[in-house]
Amino acid sequence: MEDAYARSIAEVLDFFGVDPMKGLSDSQVTLHSKIHGKNVLPEETRTPFWKLVLKQFDDLLVKILIAAAAVSLVLALINGETGLTAFLEPFVILLILAANAAVGVITETNAERSLEELRAYQADIATVLRNGCFSILPATELVPGDIVEVSVGCKVPADMRMIEMLSNQLRADQAILTGESCSVEKELEVTIATNAVYQDKTNILFSGTVVVAGRARAVVVGVGANTAMGSIRDSMLHTDDEVTPLKKKLDEFGTFLAKIAVALAVAAIPEGLPAVVTTCLALGTKRMARLNAIVRSLPSVETLGCTTVICSDKTGTLTTNMMSVSKICVVHSVHHGPTIAEYSVSGTSYAPEGIIFGSSGMQIQFPAQLPSLLHVAMCSAICNESILQYNPDKGSYEKIGESTEVALRVLAEKVGLPGFDSMPSALHMLSKHERASYCNHYWESQFKKVSVLEFSHDRKMMSVLCSQKQKEIMFSKGAPGSIVSRCSNILCNDDGSTVPFSAAVRDELESRFRSFAGKETLRCLALAFKQMPIGQQTLSFEDEKDLTFIGLVGMLDPPREEVRNAMLSCMTAGIRVIVVTGDNKSTAESLCNKIGAFDHLEDFAGHSYTASEFEELPALQRTLALQRMTLFTRVEPSHKRMLVEALQHQNEVVAMTGDGVNDAPALKKADIGIAMGSGTAVAKSASDMVLADDNFASIVAAVAEGRAIYNNTKQFIRYMISSNIGEVVCIFVAAVIGIPDTLAPVQLLWVNLVTDGLPAIAIGFNKQDSDVMKAKPRKVNEAVVSGWLFFRYLVIGAYVGLATVAGFVWWFVHSDSGPKLPFKELMNFDSCSTRETNYPCSIFDDRHPSTVSMTVLVVVEMFNALNNLSENQSLLVIPPWSNLWLVASIVLTMLLHILILYVHPLSTLFSVMPLSWIEWKVVLYLSFPVIIIDEVLKFFARNSKGFRFGLRFRRPDLLPKRELRDK
């Protein structure tokens, strides 16, 4: 029954044919069970393991490399190669791809647990009325029409329509569904709101939420998939994973390589590229983990780098989600006119740690010595039904019950106890378990509860009758208007005297209340007490008059202290932050003002919308509103996902933060979903990244890391491609001018798989540029290889190839240890056996020239690796020692190369010879200029003329195309 919230109790009961006094009969249960099924979220078919494995190979670059391995094997067999040399290169390529696939399968296996974890929010049992009798049944057996009784602490077993209140009120904590920071009071009346969202349906108890106060009966109106929790499951089920910007660009780059693969041959394909990309992302995730950002999906690491909008959940993300008392207002004295004392309270969590400051900003050393503050602590501890406890497993303080009542318990702990000056230090000596409610337990031992008048909607207050040493005292708390109107006296803070409540004092208190509730949007409660007749054992509503006013407390869900700077950093980086919450508009706007990150806005007009206001806007105005929006309130899960989709249609790269079950669909739909570490398992499983410390500031560090990872990815792609282009140029030039092969196949294999790989991986350790968070986000359609970068690839690659050929030619033409042939003779080497020469034809089989050219290729690529410490910064600005991993990889690579030159079995395997010092000098002379050439190219890149110059070399038919986001 989808509109039960809009129907009267009688209509709902008639719809299901149920008697509220007897419940369903067995025959009705059987019938309803057949129609509606069990009260469980259906399991989703898991993807078979073999499909997960095949999915990892459904990538263009991977397919190209598989084809390259096959071509390499076929060519080796055609050329008559046998044994290790024929199978080594294809085997290594396939081994790298297998390792890459293994990482992908592990990630995929862990990624789809969110649907299962939703079941953790379903209740296990329910108290059900059937056949006129109540019984406790498994919640899975509930059917629509069942009458269920709920009370404090119960997890709601299904979506239910309230039909009978068994206490003065019933409140439910539905933060996991709506994100509301406070519990919601439930009622029996029909909801008349149009386009009602979950927050409006105050007569519905939602599956998975928790009752925090009161007792009531309700009729089940939705089970299993037909609940609010079920709709979240369906939303997650029909959300396709977004392809990350890097994945799109790598696919385009693969297409680019495929187009020119025939011309460049198999050598143009960088065999290690997928593995190096994966390794670089993995290194990034390790660094991010140290920043408390745990990455669940490797490609999403770099997505942060191009994020343009962060949609941040308010409750628990920008705030602590721990209601805290921040202000206390008491009457100091009335002797010379009413003097109001206002105190500020520090602390933003449930930890009993905080300081009370006076109006002058000075710390109150012993708050319990002030009469009004002492009575505030008494009333907060006694007129309270909640529990504050320490959880050693989580290392944090937790609440049971109403968050406002827990805030009062924490306040009582901060005020402390009277009696001796060492109280604050003495409390610190207690264990955290003892400290949690030490002061509260003291007051509860001093004042024995005798009778309780529960909170009711019409009175808006509750009272507790206590006995202390043959005296009876009633403590009351409630809405300021209700309490103040019942007070005839006030307690003075200066001397503890009780004086009549004058009109002047009343006016002053009402002014402070308006300031607390209006400008500061604090949730206010007034506290009072009354001396009762000795021996009284019960309370009635008539007793709640002639009270003595104690004070006014204001509480809020406080913003995290580090959020302001984090938001300002996001704005500096060109990232827009949109606060998304289920709370009302004024509360959210007040929070944004408290954060201080929106000071650049004169007001929130045109920047703040409720979900209903936004939906009512015409299409054009909605588009404009999206471009200016900073606050989106009164939302439910479908609105969050709608917001993400709308922003994505405007080509925004959207990151969504959240912690509740209600956030899961939007987290899954966003380009990158960021869950809080303290959040629900469902949110974590639907996300790409988890913030272990729940710190919004960690997002800023993660964004910087994401940008650095993308820059490093570009650098090692540039390094590997320019190196491979150099190899192709070397082979191509040698063939064109007609000289012998400069490199043997096994030598090329060594360079590709060993000397290329180590520095490429080390480039992933490049440090962030100092201005990485001062640049605007890169565009989604920005190619990994731009026109200017491709020109640089060609220039560097051409030099690498020509230097390699030059080393080969030098040995034949100029080396003292070589034959010193005329260059023309070298070009006609293939006809040596058919004509007379003054040199033996076997000279062309000498291993020295290929050793020189191979060494030139290795050394020039080491120098080229240093070029890739930064895309545009000079080596004079970012020196080699800024990345010691790269230096170490270059040293290791050179040691390995020297090893194969000078160790006999290896030199034979790789067809090389030891080099003399003169030959090494020539190698260095030919290799070092690659640094000078790239420094010149970097100089052009650092100014606009160089960039425009580079664009002329863009080949639209070869380079990756600009494209809009796939939808």
N, C-alpha and C positions, 0 to 999 in steps of 0.2 A: 504494500500500500504506500505509494509514493507521496501522497498529500495528506498523510495522517496529521501533520502539524496544523493543517488548515481546517481540520474536521473537529467537531465536538467529541467529547468522550463517548456519548451515546452513539453517535454515528460510527465511530471506530469499532466499538463493541458489537454493534449490529452487523457491521461489515464482516466480522469474523464469526458471528453467531456465538459469542461467548458470554456467559453469566459471570460478572465480576466477583460474585460470592462463591461460585463453585469451580470456575475455570473450565477448561476443555474436558470433554469426555474422551475415553480411549478411542472410540470410533472417529471422533473429530481429529484427534492427534494423528491417527493413521492416514486419514484423508488428506490433511494438510501436509503431512510428510511426503506423500506421493506427489502432491502438487508443487511444493516449494523445495523439496530436498532437505538434506541435512544442514545444520548450522555450522558449516566449515567452509573455508576458502578452498576451492578446488585446486588440486595440484596441476601444475603445468608440465607438459611433456618435456623431458630434458633432451637437449641436443646430443645425439650419439657421439661418442668419442671420435669415431672415424671421420665424422663430418667436421668436428672441431679441427682435426689435423688437416683435412683438405682445405678448410677455410684459410689456414695460414699461408697456403700456396696460391691463393686467389689474389695475387698482387702482380702488377705488370712487371716491376723490376725483378721479382722472383722468377716469373715465367721467362723473362729474357735470360736470366742467369742459368736456368735449367736448359734452355735452348743452347746457350753458350757452352755449357758443359758437354751437351750432346755433340755439337759441332766440333769442339776440341777433340773429343774422343774419336769421331769419325775421321777427322783430318790426320790424327796421329796414326790411326790404323792404315789409312790410305798411303801415308808416307812410309809405312813399313816399321813404325816404332812398336816395340814390344816391351813387356815387363813394366817396371815402375814408371818410366817416363810417359808411357801411353795412358796410364790410368790415374796418375797422381793428381793432375790439375782438376779433371772432372770430379774425382773423389773428394778433394778438399772443398771444391765449390759446394757440392751436395752436403758435405758435413757441416759447413757453415750455415747452409739453409735449414738443415735439420735442427741445429742448435737454436736458430732464430725461431723456428716453428714451435719448439718446446717451450720457449718463453711465452709465446702467444697463447698456447694451449693452457698453460698454468694461469695466465691472466684471465682468459675466458672462463675457465672453470670456476674461478672465485667471483666472477662478476655478476652472476644471476641468482644470488641467494636471497635477494630482497623479497621475492614473492613468498618464499618459504618463511622468512623471518616475520612477515606480517602476521603469521599464525600465533606468534608469541604474544600478540596483543589481544588475543581472544581469551575470554574467561574459561576456566576449567569446569566450574560448577555453577549451578543457579538454584535459588529457592523458588520452586514452581508450585502453583495451585492447580491441581487436576482432580476431578471427581470429588470436589469439596474438601480435599485434604492437601496440606502443604508437604512437600517432600524435596529433598536435595537430589538433583539429577545432574548428569554430565551436561554441560552447556551445549554440546553437539547435538543433543536430542531435542532442543527447543524448536518449536514450530510457530509460525505466525498465529496469533490468537492466544498464546499462552499468557497467563497472568504471573508476573514475576515480582518478588519482593527484593528490594535492595536497601542497603544501609551503609554506614561509614566504612570505608575500606574495601567495599565490593568493586570488582571490575565488572563493568556492564557487559552482559553476555551477548547482547544483540541490540539492534536498533529498536527502541521501545517508546511508546507514547504514554506519558504520565496520565494516571487515572485517579490516584488517591494519595494524598499527603498524610503520612503517619507521624509527622513531627511538625514543628513550626515552620521549617524550611528544609529544602534539599539543595545542596550545591555539588557540582561535578567539576572535576579538573579535566578539561578537554583540550589542553595545550598541544597534545600530540596530534590532534586533528585540525585545530584552528590556529594554534600559535598564540592564543590569548594568554597573557601573563597572569591573570587572576582566575580563580574558579568562577563558575557561572551559576547563578541561582536559577533553579528550574521551577516551573509553575504549571498549573493545570489549564489555564485559559488558552483559547484558540489564538494562533499566530495570524495576524491580518496583514502582515507586510507583503508587498508585491515583490516578485523575484527574490524570495527569501533565501538567504544564505544560511550556512550552518549556525552562525552566531545568532541569527534571528529566531531559529527554531528552539525557543526556550522551553517547550513542552516535550521535547524529544531527548531521550538519553541515548547517546551514540555508542555503538559497540566498541569496546577497547578502552573507553574512558573510565575514570575512577570517581566514585562517590566520596567526597571529602567531608560532608556534613549532612546529617539528617537521615530520614528513613521514609520510603515511599513504595507504592505499588505501581506497576506499569504493564501495558499489554504489548507483546512483541508484534512489531509491524514489518520487520525485515530481518532475514537471516542470511548467513553465508555471503554469497556474492552480491546480494541485494541490500547490503548495508553501506554506510559511508566508507567503512574500511574496505569493503569489496569494490566500491567504485574507484578507490585509489589503486587497488590491484589491477583493475581493468585498464586504468589510465597508464599504469606502468607497463602493462602487457602490450599495449598498442603504441608504445613510444619507440620509435626506431633510434638506434644509436647514431649520433651525429658524426660524420667523418671529420676528423680534425684538419685544420688548415695545412699542417705539415704533410699529412697523408695525401691530401689533394695535390699539393705541389710536388710531392715525390712521385705520385702517379703521372702528373704532367711531365715531370722530368724523365720518367721511364719511357713515356711516349716519345719524347724528344730523342732519347738515346736509341729507341727502336728505329726511328726514322733514318738515323745516320749510321746504324749498326753495320749495314752492308758496306758502306764506304769506309768505315773505320775498322772493320773486321772485328774479330772477337776481342782483340786487345783493348778496344774502346770501352768495354764493359768492366767497371770496377767490381771485381769479384767480392771484395769485402764490404761493399757499401751497405747492404742490409744489416750485416752483423755490426758494423761500426756505428750505424745509426742507432741500433738497439743498445749497443754498449754505451754510447754517449747519453742516451736517454736514461739508462740504468744508473750511470754515474750521477746524472742530475737528480734522480730520485733519492740517491743516497745522501747527497748534499742537502736536499730539501727535507729529508727525514731529520737531519740535525737541526733544521729550522722548525721542527714540529709539524711539518706538512708531509703526510704519508700518502704517497701516490699509489693508486690501485690500477691505473691504466697508463702504461708507458707513453703512448703518443700524446696523452693529454698534458704531459709535462710542458711541452712547448706551446700548447694552446693558450696558456696563461700569458705568453709573450705578446699575443695579438688581441687579448681581451680588451674590449672597448666599453663594456657595461658590466658592472657587478650588481646583481639583484640580491640584496642582503636581507635575510630574515631579521626582524628586530629582536624578538624575544629569544634570549639565550645566545645571541650572536653579537649584537651591538650592546645588549644588556646582559646582566649576570643571571637573569631568570630566578633571582632570589630576592623576594620582597624584603626591603630593609627600611627601618625607621631612620629618617634623615633629619627631622625637625621635631622639637618639643616646645610647646608654648604653655607657660604657667603664669599665674598671678604672683608677682613678687611681693607687692605691698599695696595697701590702699590708704595708708595713713596720710599721704600728701597727694591724693588723687591716685587713680589706678595706674600702677606701674607693671607692665607686662615684661616678663623675662623669656627670652627666646634662646634655645640651645640647639646646636648642630651636632649631629652624631656621625662619626666616620664609620667606615666599614661597608662593603658592598656584597657580603655573602652571609651565609648562615653561621659562619665561624663566630664564636662568642668573643670576638676581638674587635675593639674599637675604642675611640676616645670621644668624650663629650666636651664640647667647646662652648664657652659662654658667648654672649652677643658681641663682646669685644674681640673674639677670636682666641682668647686665652684658654688653655686647657683647664678643665675642672678636675683637680687632683683626686678629690673624694666626693663623687656625686651623691653617694648614699647619705652623706651628712646634711644634705639639703632636704627639708621636709617634703616639698612637692615632688622632687625627683624620686625620693624614697617611696612615696605612695604610688607614683607612676609604676615603679618596679613591682610593688606588691600587687597592684591591680592587674598588671600585665601578666604576672605569673599565676594568679589565682583565677581570674576570669578568663580561662583558657582551656581548650580541649585538645590542643595539638601536642605533638611530641617532637623534641629536638634530640638527635642522637648522632654519634660519630660512627662512621663506617670505616673500619680499619682496612678493608679490602680495597676500597676506592681512595682512602686517605682524605676523606672530606666529610663535612657535616651534612646531614640529610634531615628532611622533614617528613612527618606523617601528619596529615591534616591540612587545614587552611593555611595558605602562605601568609596571610595577614596575621594570624594568630602566632605563627612561628616567628614572624618579625618581632612581635611583642615579647616572646620568650627570649630572643636574642638581645633585645633591649634591656630586659631585666638582668641578663648576665653582664652587660656592659656597665650598668649602673652599679652593680656589686652589692655588697652587704655592709651594714653599719657595724660599729663596735670597736675596730682597732685600725690603726693607720697603715698597717702592713698588708691590708686586704688585697690590693692589686697584685703585689708581688707574690703573695701567698697563693692566689688563684693560679698564677703561672706555674706553680710547682706541681699542680695536679696533672694526672694523665689526661689525654684528650677525651677519653671516654667519660671520666669523672667530671671534667670541666664542662662538657656539653650542656648540662642542665644543673650544675651545682647550686647556683643561687635560686633557681626555680624550685628545686627540691627543698631547699631551706625554707622558703616561704610556704610551700605546701605542707611542710611538717609543722609550721607555726600556726597555720590557719586550716583547720579541718573542714572540708566541704560538708555542708548539711543538706542544702537544697539548691536546685538550679532552675532558673527560668530561661528556657532556650530562646534564641533569637527568633523573632517573628517579623514578617514583612510589614505589618501595620505599626508595630512598636519601634522597629529598627534598632533594637538593643537587646542585650542579654544581661542577666544578673545572677550572682552566686552568693548564697548565704553561707558564712563561715563562722566557726566557733574558735575563740582564742582565750584561754584562761578565764573561763566564766563570762566571756563577753561575746556577743554576737555582732558581726559586721557584715554588711552587704556591699559587695563590689559590683559596679556596673560599667559596661562599655557599650558604645554604639555610635550611631550617626551624631555628629555634633549638634544638629538641630534638636534631635530627640532628647539627648542628655541635658543640654543647657536649659531647655524649657522645663525640665523636671528638677532643676537645682534651685535651692533657696539660699545656699551658703557657698563660700569658696574657701579653699585652703591657701593660706599665704606662705610663700616660700622663704621669706626672711626669718620668721620666728615660729612657724608652724601653727599659727593661730587660725581660728575659723571665724570668718566675719560674714555678715549678710551680703547677698549677691545684689549689687546695685545696678541701676540702669547703665551707668557710665562704664562699669566693668563689662557688662553684657555687650555694649556697643563696641568696645575695644576688642573683645574676643571674637565677635562676629567679623570685624574688619580683618583680624589675623586669619580667620578661617577662610574668608574670601580670597585672601592673598595666597594661602596654601593651596586651596582647591582650584583657584583660577589661574593666576599667573604661573605658579610653580606646578600645577596639575598633580598635586600630591593626593593620595588617598588618605582621608582624615578620619580619625576616631577620637571621641572624647571619653575621658575616664572620670569616674566619680565613686564616692562611697557613702555609707550611711550607718550610723550606730543603731542597732536593732534592740528590741526588748530582750532581756535575759531569758533564756530558755526557749526562744522561738525556734521551731523546727521546720517550718514550711514558708514558702514565699507565694505571694499573689501579686497580680498586676497593680493592686492598690498600694503595695509597699514601694513601688518605684516612683516616689515623689519625695519632696523635701530632701533631695540629695545634696551632698557637698562636692562641689566641682574640684577635681584634682588638676587636670590639664588636658591639653590637646596634643595629639601626636600625628605627624604627617609622614607617610611612607611612600616608597616608590620602588619600581624595579630599576635599579640604578644602571646607568651606562658604564661600560668598561672604561677604565681610566686611559688605556692606550688607544682607544678607538679614534679619538680626534686626530692625532698625528698620522695614524694609518690612513684615514680618509683624505687628509690633506695631501699625503704622498700619492695617493691614487689620482687625485685631481691634477697634481703636477705632472704625472705620467700620462695625462690625457684620458684617464679612465673615469667614466661617470658612475656614481653610486646611486642606486635606487633602493630606498628602504621599503621593504615589503612586509606587511604585518596584518594580523587579524584584529588587532586592537582598533579602538575608535580613533578618529582623525585628530582630535585635540590632544589626546595623550601622546600620539606618535609625533605630532608637530612639536610638542613640548620637549620630548626626548631629543629630537634633532637640534633644538635650540640649546639644550644642555650639552650636547656633544661639542657644539661649537664649530663643526665642519661646514655648516651651511650659513655662516655669517655673511657670505657674499650675496645672499638673497635678502632683499628688503623685506619681503614677506613670502608666504607660500602660495599666494594666488597664482594659478597657472602652473604650479609645480607640484601641487598636492591634490590627489584625487582618491575618492573612495571607489571601490569596485563598481558599485551601481552608477556612480556619476560617470565613470569612464565608459561603461557600456552604453549609456544613453547618448554619448557624443556622436555626431555625424562622422562618417568615415574620414573626411578631410581633417576635421578638428581632432579626431582621435590620432591621426598620423602626426599632427603638430604637437599634440599633448605628449606623445611618446618621446619626442625629441627634447622636451623640456622637463619631463617628469623626474622628481627626486623622491617622492613619497607616494606609496600605493597602499591604502588602508582598507579595513573591513573585507579582506579577501578570504577566499576558500581555495582548496587545492586546484580546482579547475581554472581559477583566475590566474594563479601563478604560472601554470603551464601556458595559458593564453598569452600572458605578458611575454614570456620567453619567445614564443612563436612569433608574436608581433614584432618584437625587436629583431629577431633573426630575419624577418622579411625585409627589414630596413638595412640588411647587410651588417648588422651589429654582431660581434662575437660576444656571446653572453655567458657569464659565470654566475651561477646561482648558489648562494650559501643557505644552509638550513640545518635543522637538527631533528625535526619531528617527522612522524609518519606522514603528516600533511605535506611535507616538502618533497617527498620521494618522486612523484611524477615529474615535477619541474626540474629536480636534480638530474633525472635521467634524460630529459629532453634538452637541457642546456648544453652548450658546447663543452662546458666543464662544470660538473656539479661538485660543490665543496661542502662536505658534511662536517659537523662539529664532533670532536672526539667523545664528548659526553652525551652526544645525541643518540637517537634510537638506532638499533641495528639495521632497520629497514633503510633509513636515510643513508647510512654508511655504505650499504651494499649497492644502493642506486647511484652512488656518487663516483666521481673519478679521483677525488682527493679528499683526505680526512685531515682536519686540523686537530692534532693531538692535544693542544693546549687551549682549544676553543678561542684562540686569540685572533681577532680580526686583523691585527697587525701582521700576523704570520702570512696573510694573503699578500701583503705588499712585498715581503721577502720572497715569496713564491713567484710572484709576477716577475720580479727582477731576475730570479733564477731561470724562469721560463724564457725570458728574453735572451739571457746569456746562452742558454742551451741552443736556442735557434741560431744565434750568431755563430756558435761553435760548430753547429751542424753545417752551416754554409761554408765555414772555413775548411772543414775536412772534406766536404764535397769538392770544394775548389781545389784542395790539395790533391785528392785522388784523381779527379778528372784531368787536371792539368798534367799530372804525371803520366796518366794513360795516353793523353794526347801526345805527349812527348815520345812515348814508345811507338805510337803509330807513325808519327812524323819520322822517327828514326828508321823504321822499316820501309816507309814509303819513299823517303829520299834516297835510301840505299838502292832500292829497286829502280828508281827513276834514273839515277846517274850511272847505274850499272856496276856498282862495286859489290864485293861479297857481302853476305849477311853479317851485319854488325854484331848481332847477338844470337846465341843459340837458344832454342826453345826452353831448355832447362834453366838457362840464365834469366830469361824473361819471367819464368815461373817463380824463381827465387825473388826477383825484384817485386813482383805483384803480391805475393803471399807473405813475404817476410819484411822486406825493407819498406814497403808501402804501409803495411798494417800497423806496426808499432807506433810510428809517429802520428798516424791518423787517429788512433785511439787516444794518444796523449793530448792531441789538440782539444779533446773533450774536457780537459782540465784547465783550459784557458780561463783566466780570471775575468770577472765582469769589467766592462769599461766603466769608468767613473761616472759617466753621464747616462748610464743605461736606463735610469728611471726619470730622465729629463726629456727623453724623446717621446713623441706621440706613438701610439700603437701602430704597428705595421698593418697595412691593408690585407684583408683576407685574400684578395686576388693578386697579391704581389708574388711574382714568380721567384722560386728559389734561385734561379739563374737569370739575372736581368741582362739586358743588352750589353751594358758596360762590363759586367762581370764576365760574360761570355767572351768579350773581346780580350779581357785580361787572361782568361783561360787559354785562348789561342796564342797570344803573345808569349806567355810563359811556356806553354806546351811546345810551341815552335822552337823556342830557344833550347829547351831541354833536349828535344830531338836533334837539333842541329849540333849542339855541343857533344852529344853522344857520337854522332857521325864524325865530327871533327876529331875526336880522340882516336877513333878507328883509323881515319885517314892519316893523322899525324904519325902514327907508328910506322905505317908503310912508307911515307914520303920523307919525314924529317928525323925520326928517332935514330940515334946513334946505334941502337941495338937492332934496328930494323933494316930492311933491304934498301931503303932510300930510292924507291921506284919513282919514276915520273908518274904524275897523276893519271896520264893517259893510259899507262900500262895497267894501273889499278882498275880503270874503267873497262879494260879489255881482258880482265882476268879469265873469263870463261873460254877464251880462244887460245889460252896459253899452250895447251897440249897440241894444237894444230899448227903452231908456228915456232920458229927458232927464237929463243930468248937467252939473255946472258944471266939468267937466274933460274933456279929450279921452280917448277910449278907447285911443288909441295909447300912453298912459302905461304901460299894462300890458305893452307891448313894449320898454320901456326896459331897457337892459342893466345899469344901476347896481345894482338890488336883487339880481339873481342874482350879480353880481360880489362884493357884500358877503357874501352867504350862502356863496359858494364860498370866499372868503378866510377867513371864520370857520371853515368846515370844514377848510381846510388848516392854519390856525394852531392850532385846538383839537387836531388830530391830532398836531401837532408837540409840544405840551405833553403830550399823552397818551403820546407816545413816551418822554418823560422819566420818566413814571410807571413805565415798564417797564424801568428800570434794575435793579429788583429786584422780586420778587413781593410781599414784605412789608416790606422795609426802607424807611425814610423817605428822602426826598431830602436830608434833613439829615445822614443817616448815609452814604449813598452819593450824593455830589454828581454833577452832570452831567459834570464833567471827569474822572470815573473812566472814562468811555468817550468818548474824543476822537473816535472814528469816528462815534459817534452825533451828537455836536455838529456835526461836519463835515457829516454827511448832512442835518441840519436846516438848517444854513446854506446848503448847496447847494440844497436843496428850496425854501427861501424865495427865493433868488436866481432860480431858474427861474420861480417863481410871479411874482415882480416883473417878470421879463423878459416874460412873456406879458401882464401888465397894462399895461406902458408902452411896449412895442415894437409899432408899429401893425399890421404884417401878422399878427402872432401874436394880438393882441387881437381882431382881426376874426375870425380862425379859431376862437377859443375863446369868442366872444360876450361879451367882458368890456370894462370901461372902467377908466381910471386912477382910483385912490381918493384922496380928500383926507386931510389929517392928521386931521381930526375923524372921518372914517369909519374910519381905521386905529385910533384910540383906542377906538371902539366895538367894533371887531373884537377888540382885546386885552381889553376889559372882559368881553366875552362868552366869550372862550376860556380865560382864566386860571383861572376857578373849577374847571375839570376837575381841576387839580392838588390843590386844596383838598378836593374830593369824594373823590379817590382816597386822599389822606392819611388821611382819616377812615376809609375802608374798610380801609386797611392797619392802622390802629390796632386796629380790631375783629379783624382777622385774626391779630394778634400775641398775642391772648389766647383762652383756651378758650371764653369766652362768645360771642365773635364767631364762632368756628368752629361752635359748636352752633346759633347763630342762622342761619348760612348753610345748614346742612343742612335746615332747614325749607323751603327754597325748591327743594329737589331734586325734579325731576319724573321719577319712575322710567320713565314712558312716553316721555320725550324724551331723557334723558341716556343715555350709553353704559352698558350693563349690566356688572356684575361677572361675570367668567367664569373658569372654570378653564382651565389650559393645554390647548391643543389637542393631542391625541395621535393 
